[in-house]
Amino acid sequence: MTECETTAGVVVESLAGERRVTQIGVNDPRWQDFVASHPDRSIFHHPAWSKALMEESGRTPFALACEGADGSLLGILPLLETRGVPFNLGDCVIRRRLSSLPRTPFAGPLSTRPDVREALVRAAADVALKERTTLELRSFSEALEGTGYAFGVVRWKESHAVPLVRGGNELRLGNAHKTHRVRWAVNKAHKLGVAVQWAGAEEDLRTWYGLYLDTMRWHMSPPRAYRVLASLWRNLHPSGLMRLLLAYRAQGGADELLSGCVYLALGKSFYCWLNGRRRDQLGFHPNDAIHWEAMTTAWREGFEFYDLGQVEEGQQGLIEFKSKWGAEPRRSYRYYFPAPKRLRAPAPESSGNFRRVAKRLWRSVPLPVTARIGDWVYRYL
C-alpha cells in the first residue's frame, strides 16, 4: 500500500524503503543527469525537449521523479498539460489532457526497475484524477501492468528504424541487395554534383526552415514553429544532440540548397525528426545522399538504430522509401486514463473529393501563413 498526498501542485507518494515520488522542474540537474545515464534513454526524455514544448505551448512542463533516500533519482516521467479542444477528432484524443508527451512520438516513464515505473504511473493517474483531466502516455510497451488503474490503449503508428549492423569496415544495410540499391542512388547524387555538410550555425537552420515550411504545406501538415527548433538548437546542438544535415548543389556559381534533415541523437537511436526539401530537385537524389551520410555517422558513433520516424497508415510510398534502407517497423501505443468510451487506431488517410479540394486550398496558402497556423494548432494539441 502507498500513501499519496497532493499539496501546492506537488505530488508526493511515499514508498517502501524511504522512496517517494515528487514533482521536479526542467532546471533540476538531476533530470538531465538521470536521462544521460539510463541505458534506455531517448531524446524525448531529455529536459531540453520539454523546454522546447514549453516554447511551443506557453505551458510549463514538469516531471514526476522517484527519489531514493539520498535524493538520487530512480525514475522520471515527463509531463505537460495541453490546452486541448472541446472535442476529440474521431477517436483520437485531443481534448485537454496531461500527456507524456504531447506532439512527441514517444516518451512515457523511464526507470531503473518495474516497481518504480508503476509508482510513477500511479502518481500521474492521481494527478489526472485530481485535475479532472485525462492522462496520456506514449510508449512502445505493449502492456501497462501493475498500476492498479484500468487504462485504455490504442495501437498507434509504426516507427521505422534501420538496425545499424556492427562489424566490418563500412556500413551495411542488412543484406547486399539493399546496400547496393542505396549506394547506386547515393553515387548518382554525387555524380550530379550533390554535396552534404553538417550545419554549423543557426543561420543555416533559419535558411533551411523555408524548405521545411514548403514540404509541410505540400504534405498538408501543420509545421512546427521556428522558435521550437531554435530552442533545441540552443540547448542541444552544442553537445551534438541536435544536428542539421544539408544537401547542396553548385548552380550558377553558387551553392543551391536542395534538402536538409534535422536529427535528434541520444541513447540507442539517431532519430530523423524533420525533413525539408525542394520537390523540383528530387531527381538529384539529395535525400539519399543525406540519409547515407547521417546513417554512416550514426554507425561510426556507435548508435544501434537509425530511426526514420513514424508513418501514417496507408502512406505506402513513404513506407517503401524507408523499407529500401532496411528499416523495420515497430508498433507504438497510446494509453489513456480514465479510458475514453471509444478508442481506435487512427484511420488511413482519405482519398475522397473533400481531401483533394482541401489539399489544393492548403497548398495555395502563403508559407508565412502556414507557419502561423501551425503555431496556433500546436498550442492546443
DOVOKE-291503 format. One record per residue (C-alpha): residue number from 1; x, y, z. Coordinates in steps of 0.1 Angstrom, whole numbers, plus 5000, padded with zeros to 4 digits. Example, Ala and Ser with C-alpha at 12.3 -4.5 7.8 and 13.67 -1.06 7.14 Angstrom:
+-----+------+------+------+
: seq :    u :    v :    w :
+-----+------+------+------+
:   1 : 5123 : 4955 : 5078 :
:   2 : 5137 : 4989 : 5071 :
+-----+------+------+------+
***
This chain:
+-----+------+------+------+
: seq :    u :    v :    w :
+-----+------+------+------+
:   1 : 5000 : 5000 : 5000 :
:   2 : 5011 : 5036 : 4994 :
:   3 : 5001 : 5069 : 5009 :
:   4 : 4996 : 5097 : 4984 :
:   5 : 4990 : 5134 : 4991 :
:   6 : 4989 : 5164 : 4969 :
:   7 : 4999 : 5199 : 4982 :
:   8 : 5006 : 5231 : 4962 :
:   9 : 5006 : 5212 : 4929 :
:  10 : 5035 : 5189 : 4941 :
:  11 : 5027 : 5152 : 4942 :
:  12 : 5044 : 5131 : 4969 :
:  13 : 5039 : 5093 : 4971 :
:  14 : 5057 : 5076 : 5000 :
:  15 : 5070 : 5042 : 4991 :
:  16 : 5088 : 5014 : 5009 :
:  17 : 5125 : 5019 : 5015 :
:  18 : 5123 : 5057 : 5021 :
:  19 : 5115 : 5063 : 4984 :
:  20 : 5090 : 5089 : 4972 :
:  21 : 5076 : 5103 : 4940 :
:  22 : 5078 : 5141 : 4938 :
:  23 : 5075 : 5168 : 4912 :
:  24 : 5106 : 5184 : 4897 :
:  25 : 5112 : 5211 : 4870 :
:  26 : 5132 : 5212 : 4838 :
:  27 : 5160 : 5231 : 4855 :
:  28 : 5166 : 5204 : 4882 :
:  29 : 5201 : 5190 : 4872 :
:  30 : 5191 : 5155 : 4884 :
:  31 : 5166 : 5152 : 4855 :
:  32 : 5193 : 5156 : 4828 :
:  33 : 5218 : 5135 : 4847 :
:  34 : 5194 : 5106 : 4851 :
:  35 : 5185 : 5106 : 4814 :
:  36 : 5221 : 5108 : 4804 :
:  37 : 5230 : 5077 : 4824 :
:  38 : 5200 : 5055 : 4816 :
:  39 : 5205 : 5027 : 4791 :
:  40 : 5171 : 5032 : 4775 :
:  41 : 5172 : 5070 : 4774 :
:  42 : 5158 : 5089 : 4744 :
:  43 : 5160 : 5125 : 4733 :
:  44 : 5123 : 5128 : 4742 :
:  45 : 5130 : 5122 : 4779 :
:  46 : 5156 : 5150 : 4779 :
:  47 : 5146 : 5182 : 4797 :
:  48 : 5156 : 5202 : 4767 :
:  49 : 5128 : 5186 : 4747 :
:  50 : 5103 : 5196 : 4774 :
:  51 : 5117 : 5231 : 4773 :
:  52 : 5111 : 5232 : 4735 :
:  53 : 5075 : 5221 : 4741 :
:  54 : 5072 : 5249 : 4766 :
:  55 : 5084 : 5274 : 4740 :
:  56 : 5057 : 5260 : 4717 :
:  57 : 5027 : 5258 : 4740 :
:  58 : 5034 : 5285 : 4766 :
:  59 : 5028 : 5259 : 4793 :
:  60 : 5052 : 5247 : 4820 :
:  61 : 5064 : 5211 : 4818 :
:  62 : 5075 : 5191 : 4848 :
:  63 : 5085 : 5155 : 4856 :
:  64 : 5073 : 5132 : 4883 :
:  65 : 5105 : 5118 : 4898 :
:  66 : 5111 : 5088 : 4921 :
:  67 : 5137 : 5098 : 4946 :
:  68 : 5158 : 5074 : 4967 :
:  69 : 5166 : 5081 : 5004 :
:  70 : 5198 : 5101 : 4993 :
:  71 : 5178 : 5123 : 4968 :
:  72 : 5191 : 5105 : 4937 :
:  73 : 5166 : 5096 : 4911 :
:  74 : 5153 : 5061 : 4903 :
:  75 : 5129 : 5071 : 4876 :
:  76 : 5112 : 5100 : 4858 :
:  77 : 5080 : 5106 : 4839 :
:  78 : 5080 : 5139 : 4819 :
:  79 : 5046 : 5155 : 4817 :
:  80 : 5029 : 5186 : 4801 :
:  81 : 4993 : 5196 : 4803 :
:  82 : 4977 : 5206 : 4770 :
:  83 : 4950 : 5232 : 4764 :
:  84 : 4932 : 5207 : 4742 :
:  85 : 4900 : 5214 : 4723 :
:  86 : 4863 : 5208 : 4733 :
:  87 : 4861 : 5176 : 4712 :
:  88 : 4881 : 5146 : 4700 :
:  89 : 4890 : 5141 : 4663 :
:  90 : 4872 : 5109 : 4655 :
:  91 : 4887 : 5085 : 4681 :
:  92 : 4919 : 5105 : 4685 :
:  93 : 4921 : 5121 : 4720 :
:  94 : 4928 : 5158 : 4715 :
:  95 : 4908 : 5171 : 4744 :
:  96 : 4926 : 5188 : 4774 :
:  97 : 4949 : 5162 : 4789 :
:  98 : 4981 : 5156 : 4809 :
:  99 : 5005 : 5139 : 4784 :
: 100 : 5039 : 5123 : 4783 :
: 101 : 5044 : 5139 : 4760 :
: 102 : 5022 : 5159 : 4735 :
: 103 : 5035 : 5164 : 4700 :
: 104 : 5061 : 5137 : 4707 :
: 105 : 5065 : 5102 : 4691 :
: 106 : 5070 : 5085 : 4724 :
: 107 : 5081 : 5092 : 4759 :
: 108 : 5065 : 5076 : 4790 :
: 109 : 5082 : 5065 : 4822 :
: 110 : 5119 : 5059 : 4823 :
: 111 : 5130 : 5040 : 4854 :
: 112 : 5155 : 5016 : 4869 :
: 113 : 5130 : 4989 : 4880 :
: 114 : 5094 : 4979 : 4874 :
: 115 : 5080 : 4990 : 4908 :
: 116 : 5094 : 5025 : 4903 :
: 117 : 5078 : 5026 : 4869 :
: 118 : 5045 : 5016 : 4883 :
: 119 : 5047 : 5042 : 4911 :
: 120 : 5053 : 5069 : 4886 :
: 121 : 5023 : 5059 : 4865 :
: 122 : 5001 : 5057 : 4896 :
: 123 : 5012 : 5091 : 4907 :
: 124 : 5004 : 5106 : 4873 :
: 125 : 4970 : 5089 : 4873 :
: 126 : 4963 : 5105 : 4907 :
: 127 : 4972 : 5139 : 4893 :
: 128 : 4949 : 5134 : 4864 :
: 129 : 4920 : 5124 : 4887 :
: 130 : 4927 : 5155 : 4909 :
: 131 : 4928 : 5178 : 4879 :
: 132 : 4898 : 5161 : 4863 :
: 133 : 4917 : 5156 : 4831 :
: 134 : 4929 : 5126 : 4810 :
: 135 : 4963 : 5111 : 4814 :
: 136 : 4980 : 5101 : 4781 :
: 137 : 5012 : 5080 : 4779 :
: 138 : 5030 : 5074 : 4747 :
: 139 : 5052 : 5043 : 4746 :
: 140 : 5064 : 5012 : 4727 :
: 141 : 5054 : 4990 : 4756 :
: 142 : 5025 : 4966 : 4747 :
: 143 : 5012 : 4965 : 4783 :
: 144 : 5009 : 4988 : 4813 :
: 145 : 5006 : 4965 : 4842 :
: 146 : 5009 : 4966 : 4880 :
: 147 : 4995 : 5002 : 4884 :
: 148 : 4961 : 4993 : 4898 :
: 149 : 4944 : 5015 : 4872 :
: 150 : 4925 : 5005 : 4841 :
: 151 : 4940 : 5022 : 4811 :
: 152 : 4925 : 5024 : 4776 :
: 153 : 4950 : 5015 : 4749 :
: 154 : 4953 : 5024 : 4712 :
: 155 : 4976 : 5006 : 4688 :
: 156 : 4992 : 5037 : 4672 :
: 157 : 5015 : 5043 : 4643 :
: 158 : 5045 : 5022 : 4634 :
: 159 : 5080 : 5037 : 4638 :
: 160 : 5106 : 5025 : 4612 :
: 161 : 5142 : 5021 : 4623 :
: 162 : 5172 : 5007 : 4605 :
: 163 : 5194 : 4984 : 4627 :
: 164 : 5230 : 4995 : 4623 :
: 165 : 5249 : 4963 : 4618 :
: 166 : 5282 : 4963 : 4638 :
: 167 : 5314 : 4948 : 4625 :
: 168 : 5334 : 4953 : 4593 :
: 169 : 5349 : 4985 : 4580 :
: 170 : 5319 : 5001 : 4565 :
: 171 : 5281 : 5005 : 4569 :
: 172 : 5260 : 4976 : 4557 :
: 173 : 5222 : 4976 : 4554 :
: 174 : 5212 : 4941 : 4564 :
: 175 : 5219 : 4925 : 4530 :
: 176 : 5240 : 4931 : 4499 :
: 177 : 5210 : 4939 : 4477 :
: 178 : 5197 : 4967 : 4498 :
: 179 : 5232 : 4982 : 4503 :
: 180 : 5238 : 4981 : 4465 :
: 181 : 5205 : 4997 : 4457 :
: 182 : 5211 : 5026 : 4481 :
: 183 : 5247 : 5031 : 4471 :
: 184 : 5236 : 5034 : 4435 :
: 185 : 5213 : 5063 : 4444 :
: 186 : 5240 : 5079 : 4466 :
: 187 : 5267 : 5076 : 4439 :
: 188 : 5243 : 5091 : 4413 :
: 189 : 5237 : 5121 : 4436 :
: 190 : 5275 : 5126 : 4440 :
: 191 : 5280 : 5124 : 4402 :
: 192 : 5253 : 5150 : 4397 :
: 193 : 5272 : 5174 : 4420 :
: 194 : 5253 : 5170 : 4453 :
: 195 : 5274 : 5175 : 4484 :
: 196 : 5263 : 5172 : 4520 :
: 197 : 5275 : 5190 : 4551 :
: 198 : 5266 : 5194 : 4587 :
: 199 : 5252 : 5228 : 4596 :
: 200 : 5274 : 5249 : 4620 :
: 201 : 5253 : 5280 : 4627 :
: 202 : 5217 : 5288 : 4635 :
: 203 : 5216 : 5309 : 4603 :
: 204 : 5218 : 5276 : 4584 :
: 205 : 5187 : 5264 : 4604 :
: 206 : 5168 : 5295 : 4596 :
: 207 : 5176 : 5292 : 4558 :
: 208 : 5165 : 5256 : 4557 :
: 209 : 5133 : 5264 : 4576 :
: 210 : 5118 : 5278 : 4544 :
: 211 : 5122 : 5244 : 4527 :
: 212 : 5106 : 5227 : 4557 :
: 213 : 5076 : 5250 : 4555 :
: 214 : 5071 : 5242 : 4518 :
: 215 : 5074 : 5205 : 4525 :
: 216 : 5049 : 5205 : 4552 :
: 217 : 5025 : 5226 : 4531 :
: 218 : 5028 : 5200 : 4503 :
: 219 : 5020 : 5172 : 4527 :
: 220 : 4991 : 5191 : 4541 :
: 221 : 5006 : 5191 : 4577 :
: 222 : 5009 : 5219 : 4602 :
: 223 : 5046 : 5229 : 4606 :
: 224 : 5064 : 5233 : 4639 :
: 225 : 5072 : 5269 : 4649 :
: 226 : 5107 : 5281 : 4643 :
: 227 : 5112 : 5290 : 4680 :
: 228 : 5108 : 5253 : 4689 :
: 229 : 5137 : 5244 : 4666 :
: 230 : 5157 : 5274 : 4678 :
: 231 : 5152 : 5263 : 4714 :
: 232 : 5165 : 5228 : 4706 :
: 233 : 5194 : 5243 : 4687 :
: 234 : 5205 : 5264 : 4717 :
: 235 : 5201 : 5236 : 4742 :
: 236 : 5211 : 5205 : 4723 :
: 237 : 5233 : 5214 : 4693 :
: 238 : 5264 : 5224 : 4713 :
: 239 : 5265 : 5189 : 4727 :
: 240 : 5257 : 5172 : 4694 :
: 241 : 5223 : 5160 : 4705 :
: 242 : 5206 : 5180 : 4677 :
: 243 : 5221 : 5183 : 4642 :
: 244 : 5211 : 5195 : 4608 :
: 245 : 5225 : 5179 : 4577 :
: 246 : 5221 : 5199 : 4544 :
: 247 : 5225 : 5189 : 4508 :
: 248 : 5238 : 5214 : 4482 :
: 249 : 5245 : 5215 : 4445 :
: 250 : 5266 : 5240 : 4427 :
: 251 : 5244 : 5261 : 4404 :
: 252 : 5253 : 5293 : 4386 :
: 253 : 5285 : 5298 : 4406 :
: 254 : 5267 : 5294 : 4439 :
: 255 : 5256 : 5265 : 4462 :
: 256 : 5219 : 5259 : 4460 :
: 257 : 5202 : 5243 : 4490 :
: 258 : 5183 : 5212 : 4479 :
: 259 : 5173 : 5195 : 4511 :
: 260 : 5180 : 5191 : 4548 :
: 261 : 5171 : 5169 : 4578 :
: 262 : 5171 : 5176 : 4615 :
: 263 : 5184 : 5148 : 4637 :
: 264 : 5180 : 5142 : 4674 :
: 265 : 5207 : 5119 : 4687 :
: 266 : 5207 : 5103 : 4722 :
: 267 : 5208 : 5068 : 4736 :
: 268 : 5205 : 5040 : 4711 :
: 269 : 5188 : 5059 : 4683 :
: 270 : 5199 : 5085 : 4658 :
: 271 : 5164 : 5100 : 4651 :
: 272 : 5155 : 5117 : 4618 :
: 273 : 5129 : 5142 : 4631 :
: 274 : 5122 : 5167 : 4603 :
: 275 : 5128 : 5169 : 4566 :
: 276 : 5125 : 5199 : 4542 :
: 277 : 5134 : 5197 : 4505 :
: 278 : 5128 : 5212 : 4472 :
: 279 : 5104 : 5190 : 4453 :
: 280 : 5117 : 5201 : 4419 :
: 281 : 5152 : 5189 : 4428 :
: 282 : 5145 : 5154 : 4440 :
: 283 : 5159 : 5140 : 4407 :
: 284 : 5193 : 5148 : 4421 :
: 285 : 5187 : 5123 : 4450 :
: 286 : 5196 : 5148 : 4478 :
: 287 : 5177 : 5128 : 4504 :
: 288 : 5196 : 5096 : 4495 :
: 289 : 5229 : 5114 : 4500 :
: 290 : 5217 : 5129 : 4533 :
: 291 : 5205 : 5096 : 4547 :
: 292 : 5236 : 5077 : 4538 :
: 293 : 5259 : 5103 : 4553 :
: 294 : 5238 : 5106 : 4585 :
: 295 : 5235 : 5068 : 4588 :
: 296 : 5272 : 5064 : 4583 :
: 297 : 5278 : 5090 : 4610 :
: 298 : 5254 : 5072 : 4634 :
: 299 : 5271 : 5039 : 4627 :
: 300 : 5306 : 5053 : 4634 :
: 301 : 5294 : 5069 : 4666 :
: 302 : 5280 : 5036 : 4679 :
: 303 : 5243 : 5042 : 4677 :
: 304 : 5222 : 5010 : 4674 :
: 305 : 5194 : 5023 : 4653 :
: 306 : 5188 : 5049 : 4626 :
: 307 : 5152 : 5059 : 4632 :
: 308 : 5133 : 5072 : 4602 :
: 309 : 5103 : 5081 : 4623 :
: 310 : 5066 : 5072 : 4623 :
: 311 : 5044 : 5066 : 4592 :
: 312 : 5007 : 5072 : 4588 :
: 313 : 4986 : 5042 : 4579 :
: 314 : 4982 : 5040 : 4542 :
: 315 : 5013 : 5060 : 4532 :
: 316 : 5027 : 5032 : 4511 :
: 317 : 5052 : 5053 : 4492 :
: 318 : 5068 : 5065 : 4524 :
: 319 : 5068 : 5030 : 4538 :
: 320 : 5086 : 5017 : 4507 :
: 321 : 5112 : 5045 : 4508 :
: 322 : 5120 : 5036 : 4544 :
: 323 : 5120 : 4999 : 4536 :
: 324 : 5147 : 5002 : 4509 :
: 325 : 5171 : 5013 : 4537 :
: 326 : 5163 : 4981 : 4556 :
: 327 : 5140 : 4998 : 4582 :
: 328 : 5120 : 4975 : 4604 :
: 329 : 5086 : 4986 : 4618 :
: 330 : 5079 : 4989 : 4655 :
: 331 : 5044 : 4995 : 4668 :
: 332 : 5038 : 5023 : 4692 :
: 333 : 5009 : 5026 : 4717 :
: 334 : 4989 : 5053 : 4735 :
: 335 : 4975 : 5047 : 4769 :
: 336 : 4947 : 5068 : 4784 :
: 337 : 4933 : 5071 : 4819 :
: 338 : 4904 : 5074 : 4826 :
: 339 : 4898 : 5053 : 4794 :
: 340 : 4876 : 5071 : 4769 :
: 341 : 4845 : 5052 : 4758 :
: 342 : 4858 : 5046 : 4723 :
: 343 : 4894 : 5041 : 4713 :
: 344 : 4906 : 5031 : 4679 :
: 345 : 4938 : 5035 : 4659 :
: 346 : 4939 : 5065 : 4635 :
: 347 : 4922 : 5058 : 4602 :
: 348 : 4942 : 5058 : 4570 :
: 349 : 4942 : 5090 : 4550 :
: 350 : 4911 : 5096 : 4530 :
: 351 : 4915 : 5100 : 4492 :
: 352 : 4880 : 5114 : 4487 :
: 353 : 4870 : 5146 : 4470 :
: 354 : 4869 : 5166 : 4502 :
: 355 : 4906 : 5158 : 4509 :
: 356 : 4916 : 5166 : 4473 :
: 357 : 4899 : 5200 : 4475 :
: 358 : 4913 : 5208 : 4509 :
: 359 : 4948 : 5198 : 4497 :
: 360 : 4946 : 5222 : 4467 :
: 361 : 4934 : 5250 : 4490 :
: 362 : 4961 : 5244 : 4516 :
: 363 : 4989 : 5243 : 4490 :
: 364 : 4979 : 5278 : 4479 :
: 365 : 4983 : 5293 : 4514 :
: 366 : 5014 : 5315 : 4517 :
: 367 : 5042 : 5299 : 4537 :
: 368 : 5043 : 5325 : 4565 :
: 369 : 5006 : 5319 : 4570 :
: 370 : 5011 : 5282 : 4573 :
: 371 : 5037 : 5288 : 4599 :
: 372 : 5013 : 5309 : 4619 :
: 373 : 4985 : 5283 : 4615 :
: 374 : 5008 : 5255 : 4626 :
: 375 : 5019 : 5276 : 4656 :
: 376 : 4983 : 5281 : 4666 :
: 377 : 4974 : 5244 : 4661 :
: 378 : 5003 : 5231 : 4682 :
: 379 : 4995 : 5254 : 4711 :
: 380 : 4963 : 5233 : 4716 :
: 381 : 4972 : 5198 : 4706 :
+-----+------+------+------+
***
